[in-house]
């Protein structure tokens, strides 16, 4: 293998790692919010109101 094959783009690797960390934090926050404030199920539609 040549030296060019072994080069690592540290900027790209760092940005991937930061992106993964932020995704993980976002998933944790979303889960915490879902536990604290569960979304209610959709309301059933009743009879339509009569127009006068």
C-alpha angles and dihedrals in degrees: 000000000000126000091253091062091054096052116115123205099227093186092057093044091049093049090050091050093048090048091051091049092050091047090052092049091048091051091050092049092048091051092048092051092048090054094046097041110022114197113244121234117261117278119254113247112242129201114310114255116255116246115225 
